[in-house]
Amino acid sequence: MKRSTPLALACILILGFTPYAPGRQPVSSTAAQSFYTPADPPSSLYVIDARVDVAGGAVEGSETISLKNSGRDPLGIIAFDWSVGPLSTLEVSAGGRRLFPPDGASFDPQQRPISVRLPAPLAPGSGIELNVLFSLKTDDPQSPTEFSSSEWYPRLWWDGLEHHDAYSVKLDVPEGVAVAASGRLDPKTGRFAAAAARAFGVYLAPGLKTASREADGVLITTYFTDKGARAAAVCLETAVDAVRFYKEWLGFYPFPFLNIIPGGAGRWGGYPVATGLVAIHGLETYVDGESPRYWQRITSHEIGHEYWGEWVLNPDAPAWVWIALGVFADTEFMTVRGFDPDRRAKWMGNYVNAIPLYYDMTLDAPPDREEAVKFDFNNTVIHSKGPAAIFALDSVLGRDVFLRVYKRCLRDFGGKRLGWRDFRTVAESESGRNLAWFFDAWVRSNQYLCYGVEKDGSKADGSGGYTTEVRVKRLGTMLMPVPVQAVFEDGSTQAALTDRTRAVTIFTFKSRSPLRDVVLDPEKKLARVEAPVPALSAAAAAALAFGFEAAEAPGVYAAVKNEPIAVAEIWYRLGTALYEADRPDEAADCFVKVDLPAADPYWKFGALGWLGLLDDLKGRRESALAHYKAALAIDSGRSLQHDELKITMDRAWMEERLKTPFARK
């Protein structure tokens, strides 16, 4: 059914939509005979009317899609990101003619994407209106508490490439159901409008309360239960502050709406449901009198992704670029506001801590590489090394130049996909520098950053002043210009920068007082380890690169048992995996190796517990008791959880072992 809402007409004009004329025959092309995606997928207008049964988990509705061919070749076949089967239906027509299923064809099940042939090839620059009827049922109708989805309506599919579309959506829902959507509601028409959205998400839940505030033209709404009201209030206050902060800092906010909905039960962070629709976990865990920092951190982070991920789109997998640039935004908010001055270091911490574990954390990796990884790739690489690379570029370029790069990407890539190569191109353009060395090191390799002060000292120069020589040595595998700050006894400071091409950079400072300290990276923008990581053989490095599971543990042990690994965590985790693989003697060898000079007592405590456990299983009770007592002597109060054994290895567990030998259940 053709619609002529004000938004529909406005978006047609914006898109330059020209209705398809049946008598107008486009130029013939082989592209018209098969599906293809234009270099820039077309932005279409979706006018949707749908009824949602929250309790039954069902949607049925109709939509009109105004499509314009933005490519250079005719479009003969289009595709829908939809499936047809017992839980979903689809009918597509144009100009009164049914296109799917074709006349005479059955409604047989089909997997997504579904191909639809147009009545005639659509010429470049021409448009067509597609009329769609659809229905959807979830496969879990036993959850009547909410309905949340960004895939609830049929949408044109362009090889899965993200792009913006315009929407006018009206939802018919039962009374008492709260509705959040990727659009701003017009009370007069009852329609949600979005001029540009990556995906139109909806969230419906009965009985929720709402609170709204306007912040510089952005309507911000939180949805919450009575128990989650206090956390939601902090999120709303933070969102208002963050939107104003970002708008003043970056010059604009991309959407006139923002909805914050409840996520899961625990404090697991948050996630973007769809454009202008974010979920924050754990709202009902709020405790009276607690610091607002957690809620400020998560809220500002998810709002940062309205710029990076919703406004500027992602072409890559793994998706580290938009994650990292969004992290830069929330870090700026949290540090400038004084809410969390150490925010930058915390983001980089997972990556820095993983460097000595020999993980392969190359950012520019093929999409299927993530599937082979056994360690926490998302938190260690995408959410930690990715931001570390962005913070490092900020250090290299300087804040003024970096912010020009940052803002230009927002300006030039709104509604477009930004990959790391695009980002590099902008950085080189704004800085006037070739940055191949930087991106090769941070993005395309597994090099790590480690520099140290090799020697320093001040001498009186005979004129009442001092001459200080400082030698800074590269200890890791990454070559970087590292900021160096010399701090003198009178409180004065001098700054310098290492030469990335030299293994050792020598600085000479003139001052009125002797040297007190040398600080590397005083702004703490660089993710670096304090000590170099011992090199391993190629076989050992390969065995540890992606982490390992119990079935792989014997092979990993064979590769690393004689290597100079100085990290207790590696030996501990390998020991537990070998126990699970029923290799107790090799497991014991690993737990013995945990006793390293610099090892955290946390790992030593656990290793001693395991050695006692293994001795108990072998009937060596005296030896087991000695291990348990040694563990209790260094107990730090922390516990180690081993779900496969249903063991929480803590002081109480050790004390129980003094009374009762461990027995395998």
Phi, psi and omega per residue, in radians:
M1 nan 2.249 -3.106
K2 -1.345 2.323 -3.116
R3 -2.050 2.684 -3.134
S4 -2.383 0.838 3.077
T5 -1.179 2.732 3.119
P6 -0.963 -0.711 3.132
L7 -1.138 -0.710 -3.131
A8 -1.052 -0.815 -3.139
L9 -1.116 -0.715 -3.123
A10 -1.115 -0.760 -3.113
C11 -1.228 -0.554 3.075
I12 -1.093 -0.715 3.121
L13 -1.161 -0.750 -3.138
I14 -1.087 -0.734 -3.116
L15 -1.334 -0.156 -3.070
G16 1.191 0.653 -3.022
F17 -1.236 2.212 3.060
T18 -2.025 1.999 -3.094
P19 -0.956 2.543 3.132
Y20 -1.269 2.307 3.116
A21 -1.865 2.035 -3.067
P22 -0.990 -0.544 -3.084
G23 -1.403 -0.162 -3.085
R24 -1.609 2.003 -3.069
Q25 -1.675 2.086 3.127
P26 -1.219 2.871 3.098
V27 -1.118 2.395 -3.120
S28 -1.193 2.572 -3.132
S29 -2.785 2.516 3.077
T30 -1.105 -0.464 3.118
A31 -1.089 -0.485 -3.115
A32 -1.257 -0.241 -3.094
Q33 -1.607 -0.137 3.140
S34 -2.564 2.880 -3.093
F35 -1.246 2.411 2.956
Y36 -2.600 2.775 3.127
T37 -1.948 2.171 3.028
P38 -1.007 2.727 -3.119
A39 -0.954 -0.708 3.005
D40 -1.961 1.867 -3.106
P41 -0.951 2.460 -3.113
P42 -1.144 2.514 3.014
S43 -1.620 2.143 -3.077
S44 -1.926 2.880 3.040
L45 -1.847 2.211 3.120
Y46 -1.932 2.065 3.028
V47 -1.915 1.919 -2.939
I48 -2.120 2.364 2.971
D49 -2.173 2.142 -3.047
A50 -2.496 2.622 3.034
R51 -1.948 2.289 -3.081
V52 -2.057 2.180 3.043
D53 -1.758 1.719 -3.064
V54 -1.114 -0.817 -3.097
A55 -1.087 -0.669 -3.132
G56 -1.546 -0.108 -3.135
G57 1.090 0.765 -3.051
A58 -2.305 2.590 3.081
V59 -2.343 2.442 2.952
E60 -2.484 2.514 -3.098
G61 -3.042 -3.034 3.113
S62 -2.338 2.693 3.089
E63 -2.595 2.637 3.002
T64 -2.020 2.160 -3.133
I65 -1.889 2.073 3.065
S66 -1.649 1.883 -3.040
L67 -1.932 2.300 3.027
K68 -2.059 2.334 3.114
N69 -1.320 1.868 -3.133
S70 -1.628 0.023 -3.106
G71 -1.568 -3.053 -3.121
R72 -1.676 -0.204 -3.115
D73 -2.075 2.751 3.091
P74 -1.105 2.587 3.045
L75 -1.774 1.985 3.101
G76 -1.763 -0.487 -3.101
I77 -2.305 2.321 3.042
I78 -2.037 3.003 -3.118
A79 -2.436 2.608 3.103
F80 -1.978 2.404 3.047
D81 -1.417 1.334 -2.993
W82 -2.769 2.785 3.041
S83 -2.249 2.814 3.122
V84 -2.159 2.293 -3.120
G85 3.136 -2.762 -3.101
P86 -1.069 -0.431 -3.066
L87 -1.857 -0.061 -3.086
S88 -2.666 2.540 3.100
T89 -2.257 2.820 -3.139
L90 -2.710 2.291 2.976
E91 -2.307 2.321 -3.118
V92 -2.227 2.341 3.092
S93 -2.463 2.868 3.094
A94 -2.648 2.286 3.128
G95 1.022 0.556 3.140
G96 1.449 0.009 -3.114
R97 -1.913 2.250 3.137
R98 -1.339 2.269 -3.134
L99 -1.810 -0.530 3.121
F100 -2.572 2.311 -0.211
P101 -1.131 2.602 3.123
P102 -1.002 2.662 3.123
D103 -0.910 2.265 3.127
G104 1.556 -0.228 -3.122
A105 -1.486 2.685 3.133
S106 -1.545 2.906 3.113
F107 -1.579 0.952 -3.130
D108 -1.215 2.614 3.112
P109 -1.015 2.435 3.082
Q110 -2.451 2.435 3.088
Q111 -1.473 2.754 3.095
R112 -1.315 2.569 -0.030
P113 -1.445 2.691 3.133
I114 -1.761 2.162 -3.129
S115 -1.485 2.435 3.123
V116 -2.328 2.192 3.113
R117 -1.531 2.289 3.125
L118 -1.301 2.800 -3.136
P119 -1.011 -0.625 3.062
A120 -2.672 2.662 -3.137
P121 -0.956 2.383 -3.108
L122 -1.577 2.027 -3.057
A123 -1.202 2.679 3.047
P124 -0.950 2.317 -3.134
G125 1.527 -0.240 -3.141
S126 -1.576 2.824 -3.113
G127 -2.280 2.899 3.121
I128 -2.607 2.602 3.040
E129 -1.821 2.195 3.117
L130 -1.847 2.218 3.115
N131 -1.790 2.207 -2.975
V132 -2.206 2.352 2.947
L133 -2.007 2.406 -3.075
F134 -2.629 2.805 3.004
S135 -2.600 2.701 -3.096
L136 -2.618 2.380 3.002
K137 -2.191 2.408 3.077
T138 -1.352 2.781 3.135
D139 -1.568 0.193 3.108
D140 -2.385 1.190 -3.113
P141 -1.259 0.027 -3.135
Q142 -1.496 0.168 -3.141
S143 -2.066 1.385 -3.040
P144 -1.436 0.133 -3.027
T145 -1.381 -0.440 -3.121
E146 -2.867 2.843 3.025
F147 -2.344 2.105 -3.100
S148 -2.399 2.191 -3.103
S149 -2.913 2.600 2.941
S150 -1.995 0.145 -3.140
E151 -2.186 0.618 -3.046
W152 -1.548 -0.127 -3.085
Y153 -2.289 2.638 3.079
P154 -1.204 2.281 -3.129
R155 -2.269 2.513 3.095
L156 -1.068 2.455 -3.067
W157 -1.938 2.233 3.140
W158 -2.197 1.245 -3.136
D159 0.993 0.413 3.129
G160 1.313 0.128 -3.130
L161 -1.288 2.338 3.127
E162 -1.299 2.497 3.115
H163 -2.800 3.035 3.121
H164 -1.739 2.477 2.964
D165 -2.222 2.862 3.067
A166 -1.811 2.629 -3.037
Y167 -2.439 2.527 2.880
S168 -2.360 1.975 -2.937
V169 -2.264 2.313 3.025
K170 -2.127 2.259 -3.075
L171 -2.026 2.237 3.060
D172 -1.731 1.925 -3.074
V173 -2.229 2.756 3.123
P174 -1.079 2.694 3.125
E175 -1.108 2.467 3.116
G176 1.540 0.038 3.128
V177 -1.683 2.178 3.074
A178 -1.352 2.436 -3.079
V179 -2.167 2.167 2.972
A180 -2.082 2.448 -3.066
A181 -2.603 2.904 3.138
S182 -1.435 0.959 3.130
G183 -2.952 2.959 3.107
R184 -1.795 2.247 -3.047
L185 -1.339 2.280 2.988
D186 -1.650 1.913 -3.078
P187 -1.051 -0.455 -3.110
K188 -1.280 -0.729 -3.092
T189 -1.702 -0.320 -3.070
G190 1.274 0.323 -3.098
R191 -1.924 2.505 3.014
F192 -1.572 2.268 -3.086
A193 -2.073 2.384 3.028
A194 -2.464 2.090 3.140
A195 -1.290 -0.441 3.137
A196 -2.716 2.152 3.135
A197 -2.582 2.418 3.068
R198 -1.152 -0.734 3.084
A199 -2.691 2.513 -3.137
F200 -1.693 1.835 -3.132
G201 -1.714 2.700 3.050
V202 -2.295 2.579 3.053
Y203 -2.391 2.119 -3.120
L204 -2.242 2.283 3.131
A205 -2.627 2.314 3.133
P206 -1.305 2.529 2.977
G207 1.403 -0.002 3.137
L208 -1.334 2.603 3.025
K209 -1.709 2.818 -3.128
T210 -2.344 2.716 3.000
A211 -2.491 2.406 -3.063
S212 -2.309 2.604 3.002
R213 -2.535 2.574 3.093
E214 -1.681 2.325 3.123
A215 -2.293 1.756 3.106
D216 0.890 0.834 3.084
G217 1.524 0.022 3.125
V218 -1.908 2.117 3.107
L219 -1.518 2.019 -3.093
I220 -1.907 2.219 -3.096
T221 -2.276 2.339 3.022
T222 -1.904 2.594 -3.135
Y223 -2.139 2.316 -2.991
F224 -2.817 2.786 2.974
T225 -1.550 2.994 3.084
D226 -1.007 -0.706 -3.100
K227 -1.218 -0.492 -3.124
G228 -1.670 0.153 -3.021
A229 -1.123 -0.690 -3.057
R230 -1.226 -0.704 3.076
A231 -1.149 -0.706 3.132
A232 -1.074 -0.616 3.120
A233 -1.141 -0.695 3.091
V234 -1.162 -0.714 3.116
C235 -1.093 -0.716 -3.141
L236 -1.145 -0.788 3.120
E237 -1.073 -0.746 3.121
T238 -1.135 -0.722 -3.120
A239 -1.092 -0.732 3.115
V240 -1.079 -0.803 3.132
D241 -1.116 -0.762 -3.091
A242 -1.166 -0.747 3.132
V243 -1.066 -0.766 3.111
R244 -1.128 -0.716 3.114
F245 -1.068 -0.888 -3.113
Y246 -1.091 -0.705 -3.101
K247 -1.151 -0.708 3.109
E248 -1.203 -0.692 -3.090
W249 -1.260 -0.810 -3.009
L250 -1.764 -0.166 3.048
G251 1.644 -0.177 -3.132
F252 -2.882 2.844 2.918
Y253 -2.121 2.342 -2.889
P254 -1.255 -0.406 -3.049
F255 -2.349 2.589 -3.124
P256 -1.501 0.291 -3.112
F257 -2.618 2.660 3.043
L258 -2.679 2.194 -3.140
N259 -2.092 2.277 3.141
I260 -1.982 2.054 -3.055
I261 -2.016 2.826 3.110
P262 -1.206 2.442 3.039
G263 -1.738 -2.375 -3.134
G264 -1.388 -3.080 -3.014
A265 -1.338 -0.603 -3.060
G266 -1.663 2.999 3.132
R267 -1.475 1.411 -3.072
W268 -1.885 0.206 -3.117
G269 1.700 -2.311 3.141
G270 -2.816 -3.125 3.116
Y271 -2.819 2.678 3.073
P272 -1.435 2.100 3.086
V273 -1.331 -0.790 3.130
A274 -2.959 -3.070 -3.127
T275 -1.002 2.222 3.093
G276 1.179 0.272 -3.081
L277 -2.401 1.865 -3.088
V278 -2.145 2.565 3.104
A279 -1.911 2.439 3.068
I280 -2.168 2.173 -3.062
H281 -1.357 2.688 2.921
G282 1.321 0.411 -3.108
L283 -1.007 -0.571 -3.082
E284 -1.448 0.046 3.116
T285 -1.621 0.037 -3.096
Y286 -0.995 2.410 3.136
V287 -2.071 2.286 3.137
D288 -0.940 2.324 3.084
G289 1.496 -0.070 -3.116
E290 -1.253 2.783 3.080
S291 -1.157 2.498 3.111
P292 -1.388 0.023 -2.962
R293 -1.006 -0.780 -3.121
Y294 -0.988 -0.822 -3.078
W295 -1.231 -0.613 3.074
Q296 -1.129 -0.741 -3.099
R297 -1.124 -0.857 -3.092
I298 -1.198 -0.744 -3.104
T299 -1.113 -0.835 -3.128
S300 -1.144 -0.566 3.115
H301 -1.140 -0.833 -3.124
E302 -1.177 -0.584 3.084
I303 -1.202 -0.611 3.056
G304 -1.006 -0.559 3.138
H305 -1.387 -0.102 2.954
E306 -1.208 -0.512 3.020
Y307 -1.375 -0.854 -3.031
W308 -1.920 1.782 -3.112
G309 2.184 -0.575 3.091
E310 -1.920 -0.766 3.088
W311 -1.496 -1.032 2.959
V312 -1.558 2.259 -2.955
L313 -1.745 2.917 -3.024
N314 -1.882 2.206 3.061
P315 -1.790 -0.196 -2.899
D316 -1.872 2.715 2.914
A317 -2.344 2.180 0.028
P318 -1.242 2.659 -2.969
A319 -1.574 1.081 -3.041
W320 -1.469 -0.467 -3.019
V321 -1.133 -0.931 -3.092
W322 -1.219 -0.525 3.055
I323 -1.107 -0.846 -3.073
A324 -1.144 -0.705 -3.141
L325 -1.219 -0.574 3.023
G326 -1.191 -0.660 3.076
V327 -1.079 -0.689 3.100
F328 -1.026 -0.687 -3.136
A329 -1.129 -0.875 -3.081
D330 -1.221 -0.507 3.068
T331 -1.136 -0.717 3.117
E332 -1.095 -0.777 3.130
F333 -1.071 -0.856 -3.048
M334 -1.186 -0.585 -3.121
T335 -1.426 -0.755 3.135
V336 -1.113 -0.699 3.121
R337 -1.298 -0.214 -3.136
G338 1.374 0.241 -3.122
F339 -1.307 -0.588 -3.101
D340 -2.693 1.455 -3.076
P341 -1.055 -0.421 -3.102
D342 -1.692 0.323 -3.048
R343 -1.012 -0.730 -3.094
R344 -1.071 -0.834 -3.122
A345 -1.094 -0.629 3.135
K346 -1.151 -0.686 3.102
W347 -1.083 -0.668 -3.064
M348 -1.450 -0.180 -2.987
G349 -1.052 -0.743 -3.116
N350 -1.077 -0.697 3.118
Y351 -1.170 -0.845 -3.111
V352 -1.047 -0.760 -3.131
N353 -1.164 -0.426 -3.105
A354 -1.526 -0.268 -3.115
I355 -0.988 -0.814 3.137
P356 -1.212 -0.119 3.135
L357 -1.530 -0.005 3.067
Y358 1.170 0.405 3.080
Y359 -1.217 2.555 2.998
D360 -1.470 1.875 -3.072
M361 -1.985 0.594 3.084
T362 -1.084 2.235 -3.096
L363 -1.310 -0.731 -3.107
D364 -1.524 1.371 -3.098
A365 -2.081 2.666 3.116
P366 -1.092 2.635 -3.065
P367 -0.963 -0.613 -3.080
D368 -1.347 -0.164 3.138
R369 -1.115 -0.646 -3.116
E370 -1.058 -0.550 -3.134
E371 -1.200 -0.436 -3.125
A372 -1.492 -0.214 -3.046
V373 -1.397 2.334 3.133
K374 -1.724 -0.310 3.102
F375 -1.532 3.093 -3.063
D376 -1.357 1.476 -3.053
F377 -1.124 -0.683 -3.073
N378 -1.093 -0.899 -3.085
N379 -1.384 -0.492 -3.073
T380 -1.498 -0.713 -3.048
V381 -1.783 -1.068 -3.037
I382 -1.126 -0.826 -3.055
H383 -1.612 -0.014 -3.120
S384 -2.256 -0.959 3.097
K385 -1.199 -0.635 3.102
G386 -0.982 -0.955 3.051
P387 -1.026 -0.613 3.120
A388 -1.042 -0.685 3.110
A389 -1.131 -0.700 3.140
I390 -1.187 -0.758 3.106
F391 -1.099 -0.645 3.123
A392 -1.144 -0.685 3.110
L393 -1.153 -0.634 3.042
D394 -1.020 -0.724 3.113
S395 -1.152 -0.752 -3.079
V396 -1.205 -0.782 -3.060
L397 -1.448 -0.432 -2.987
G398 1.563 2.623 -2.995
R399 -1.060 -0.755 -3.080
D400 -1.068 -0.841 -3.123
V401 -1.180 -0.739 -3.119
F402 -1.059 -0.740 -3.137
L403 -1.158 -0.526 3.034
R404 -1.122 -0.713 3.094
V405 -1.100 -0.830 -3.076
Y406 -1.047 -0.854 -3.087
K407 -1.261 -0.573 3.110
R408 -1.166 -0.666 3.101
C409 -1.107 -0.700 3.082
L410 -1.105 -0.668 -3.113
R411 -1.267 -0.790 -2.994
D412 -1.501 -0.353 -3.023
F413 -2.001 0.276 3.034
G414 -1.078 2.170 -3.086
G415 1.368 0.060 3.138
K416 -2.118 2.944 -3.104
R417 -1.690 2.283 -3.112
L418 -1.992 1.978 3.046
G419 -1.758 3.046 -3.059
W420 -1.193 -0.496 3.092
R421 -1.221 -0.642 3.034
D422 -1.095 -0.746 -3.142
F423 -1.086 -0.735 3.101
R424 -1.080 -0.732 -3.138
T425 -1.037 -0.780 3.121
V426 -1.139 -0.739 -3.137
A427 -1.080 -0.706 3.122
E428 -1.218 -0.637 3.123
S429 -1.138 -0.782 -3.090
E430 -1.303 -0.555 -3.086
S431 -1.599 -0.374 -3.056
G432 1.262 0.317 -3.115
R433 -2.063 2.601 2.941
N434 -1.419 2.185 -3.049
L435 -1.999 0.405 3.126
A436 -0.996 -0.748 -3.118
W437 -1.029 -0.657 -3.112
F438 -1.230 -0.891 -3.071
F439 -1.239 -0.539 3.050
D440 -1.100 -0.700 -3.096
A441 -1.279 -0.841 -3.016
W442 -1.463 -0.591 -2.989
V443 -1.806 -0.662 -2.968
R444 -1.845 0.152 -3.131
S445 -2.458 3.048 3.079
N446 -1.930 0.439 3.104
Q447 -1.126 2.721 3.115
Y448 -2.282 2.756 -3.021
L449 -1.782 2.186 3.071
C450 -2.681 2.048 3.057
Y451 -2.245 2.643 3.120
G452 -2.495 2.733 3.078
V453 -1.465 1.953 -3.081
E454 -1.382 -0.644 -3.085
K455 -2.815 2.487 3.016
D456 -2.636 2.783 3.125
G457 3.028 2.621 -3.131
S458 -2.020 2.505 3.059
K459 -2.270 2.456 3.051
A460 -1.114 2.388 -3.072
D461 -1.728 0.117 3.089
G462 1.505 -0.127 -3.131
S463 -2.027 0.330 -3.120
G464 1.579 -0.040 3.131
G465 -2.004 -2.963 -3.089
Y466 -2.368 2.593 3.009
T467 -1.989 2.233 -3.092
T468 -2.100 2.282 3.046
E469 -1.933 2.259 3.123
V470 -2.179 2.244 3.094
R471 -1.954 2.126 3.114
V472 -1.968 2.199 -3.035
K473 -1.973 2.426 3.026
R474 -1.352 2.153 -3.103
L475 -1.949 -0.323 -3.136
G476 -1.751 -2.872 -3.075
T477 -1.728 -0.150 -3.106
M478 -1.727 2.369 3.108
L479 -1.696 2.030 -3.098
M480 -2.474 2.572 2.925
P481 -1.332 1.983 -3.064
V482 -1.842 2.186 3.078
P483 -1.115 2.413 3.137
V484 -2.193 2.294 3.109
Q485 -2.107 2.130 3.042
A486 -1.635 2.199 -3.121
V487 -1.957 2.212 -3.052
F488 -1.848 2.875 -3.035
E489 -1.045 -0.514 -3.134
D490 -1.474 0.115 3.115
G491 1.586 -0.140 3.117
S492 -1.301 2.754 3.138
T493 -2.351 2.717 3.016
Q494 -2.378 2.522 -3.068
A495 -2.004 2.615 3.086
A496 -2.641 3.102 -3.082
L497 -2.450 2.290 3.115
T498 -1.177 2.674 3.043
D499 -1.502 2.007 -3.053
R500 -1.122 -0.344 -3.101
T501 -1.474 -0.149 -3.073
R502 -1.906 2.472 3.070
A503 -1.227 -0.584 3.107
V504 -2.286 2.259 3.063
T505 -1.957 2.252 -3.110
I506 -1.876 2.205 3.124
F507 -1.984 2.506 3.025
T508 -2.136 2.137 -3.125
F509 -2.016 2.442 3.002
K510 -1.850 2.286 -3.078
S511 -2.600 2.958 3.138
R512 -1.625 -0.127 3.112
S513 -2.508 2.851 -3.104
P514 -1.176 2.863 3.098
L515 -1.231 2.380 3.045
R516 -1.826 -0.679 -3.048
D517 -2.785 2.759 2.999
V518 -2.153 2.173 -3.100
V519 -2.013 2.128 3.037
L520 -1.537 2.395 3.114
D521 0.906 1.107 -3.060
P522 -1.066 -0.490 3.116
E523 -1.466 -0.073 3.097
K524 0.979 0.858 3.099
K525 -1.722 -0.141 -3.039
L526 -1.897 2.294 3.075
A527 -1.472 1.852 -3.075
R528 -2.476 2.669 3.051
V529 -1.683 2.689 -3.072
E530 -1.403 -0.464 -3.103
A531 -2.266 2.553 3.138
P532 -1.139 2.644 3.140
V533 -1.641 2.146 -3.121
P534 -0.971 2.396 3.132
A535 -1.272 2.517 3.118
L536 -1.976 2.890 3.006
S537 -1.135 2.804 -3.139
A538 -1.044 -0.686 -3.111
A539 -1.160 -0.731 -3.132
A540 -1.198 -0.742 3.126
A541 -1.067 -0.725 3.130
A542 -1.146 -0.609 -3.115
A543 -1.183 -0.527 -3.084
L544 -1.697 -0.197 -2.919
A545 -0.994 -0.701 -3.052
F546 -1.957 0.214 -3.019
G547 1.373 -3.102 -3.081
F548 -2.710 2.792 3.062
E549 -1.960 3.015 -3.051
A550 -1.006 -0.701 -3.106
A551 -1.129 -0.447 -3.128
E552 -1.605 -0.155 -3.003
A553 -1.036 -0.733 3.133
P554 -1.035 -0.719 3.113
G555 -1.174 -0.672 3.106
V556 -1.128 -0.764 3.135
Y557 -1.043 -0.762 3.141
A558 -1.065 -0.585 -3.096
A559 -1.382 -0.472 -2.977
V560 -2.015 -0.110 -2.944
K561 -1.055 -0.458 -3.129
N562 -1.892 0.279 -3.095
E563 -1.597 2.726 -3.094
P564 -1.415 0.937 -3.125
I565 -1.382 2.110 -3.051
A566 -1.922 0.438 -3.108
V567 -2.022 2.032 -3.082
A568 -1.085 -0.615 -3.086
E569 -1.045 -0.663 3.139
I570 -1.082 -0.867 -3.114
W571 -1.120 -0.660 -3.127
Y572 -1.135 -0.856 -3.109
R573 -1.160 -0.638 3.091
L574 -1.170 -0.657 3.100
G575 -1.085 -0.781 3.136
T576 -1.153 -0.637 3.125
A577 -1.179 -0.659 3.112
L578 -1.183 -0.623 3.054
Y579 -1.076 -0.773 3.135
E580 -1.118 -0.524 3.114
A581 -1.494 0.147 3.117
D582 1.090 0.796 3.051
R583 -2.165 1.230 -2.993
P584 -1.118 -0.652 -3.108
D585 -1.168 -0.740 3.109
E586 -1.205 -0.605 3.071
A587 -1.065 -0.782 3.136
A588 -1.065 -0.694 3.108
D589 -1.037 -0.707 3.126
C590 -1.149 -0.733 -3.128
F591 -1.164 -0.558 3.048
V592 -1.131 -0.674 -3.116
K593 -1.217 -0.250 3.097
V594 -1.119 -0.439 -3.076
D595 -1.300 1.236 3.130
L596 -1.741 2.679 -3.081
P597 -0.976 -0.720 -3.064
A598 -1.728 0.202 -3.066
A599 -1.192 2.469 3.058
D600 -1.132 2.315 3.094
P601 -0.950 -0.418 3.093
Y602 -0.970 -0.851 -3.125
W603 -1.283 -0.634 3.115
K604 -1.108 -0.731 3.102
F605 -0.997 -0.852 -3.138
G606 -1.149 -0.703 -3.124
A607 -1.108 -0.716 3.099
L608 -1.109 -0.672 3.073
G609 -1.072 -0.724 3.129
W610 -1.173 -0.712 3.116
L611 -1.091 -0.667 3.065
G612 -1.141 -0.756 3.124
L613 -1.019 -0.809 -3.118
L614 -1.153 -0.667 3.100
D615 -1.148 -0.687 3.086
D616 -1.035 -0.750 -3.131
L617 -1.118 -0.473 3.132
K618 -1.633 0.059 3.114
G619 1.393 0.250 -3.139
R620 -1.684 1.315 -2.974
R621 -1.156 -0.721 -3.109
E622 -1.102 -0.753 3.107
S623 -1.133 -0.699 3.123
A624 -1.068 -0.777 -3.139
L625 -1.072 -0.672 3.127
A626 -1.094 -0.691 3.128
H627 -1.187 -0.745 -3.141
Y628 -1.099 -0.745 3.137
K629 -1.144 -0.693 3.106
A630 -1.116 -0.648 3.101
A631 -1.127 -0.780 -3.135
L632 -1.097 -0.514 -3.122
A633 -1.225 -0.375 -3.133
I634 -2.039 0.279 -3.100
D635 -1.035 2.211 3.129
S636 -1.759 0.001 -3.138
G637 1.597 -0.051 3.112
R638 -1.663 2.687 -3.097
S639 -2.078 2.733 3.065
L640 -2.020 2.256 -3.086
Q641 -1.731 2.256 3.096
H642 -2.235 1.585 -3.024
D643 -1.129 -0.582 -3.083
E644 -1.126 -0.437 3.101
L645 -1.813 -0.041 -3.035
K646 0.963 0.803 -3.102
I647 -2.096 2.337 2.883
T648 -1.946 1.829 -3.032
M649 -1.459 1.691 3.141
D650 -2.391 -2.982 -3.083
R651 -1.064 -0.728 -3.123
A652 -1.086 -0.695 -3.139
W653 -1.130 -0.762 3.142
M654 -1.101 -0.757 -3.135
E655 -1.125 -0.609 3.089
E656 -1.147 -0.624 3.138
R657 -1.167 -0.444 3.058
L658 -1.144 -0.480 -3.139
K659 -1.603 -0.706 -3.017
T660 -2.250 2.149 3.110
P661 -1.067 2.625 3.082
F662 -1.238 2.408 3.082
A663 -2.328 2.334 3.128
R664 -1.194 2.273 3.132
K665 -1.692 nan nan
